[in-house]
Amino acid sequence: MATGNSISSLDRQHNIILEDRRKLVLSGILEVESFEEECVQLKTAKGELNIRGDGLKMESFVLETGDLIINGNIYALIYLNDSAKKQGLFNRLFK
């Protein structure tokens, strides 16, 4: 239950700034689900987000504010919707 000045995940804004495909500044990050050099999986205020790239490194992450900075070669930003998540891997592969 939200109390005081805390912001619920539904009220939190989610923004992305990509600088020269080398630096990614994000806000509205609720959780870092997985972080590897080639793929980052995030839970944002607006849904799940996968980031694909090469040599990805986390410069900073402030959980209280939901601000995250990632450096590396960024190739793709992919939002996952709820229906894709519910279908499962095999259903998505063999459409």
Secondary structure by P-SEA (a helix, b strand, c coil): cccccccccccbbbbbbbccccbbbbccccccccccccbbbbbccccbbbbbbccccccccccccbbbbbbccccbbbbbcaaaaaacaaaaacc
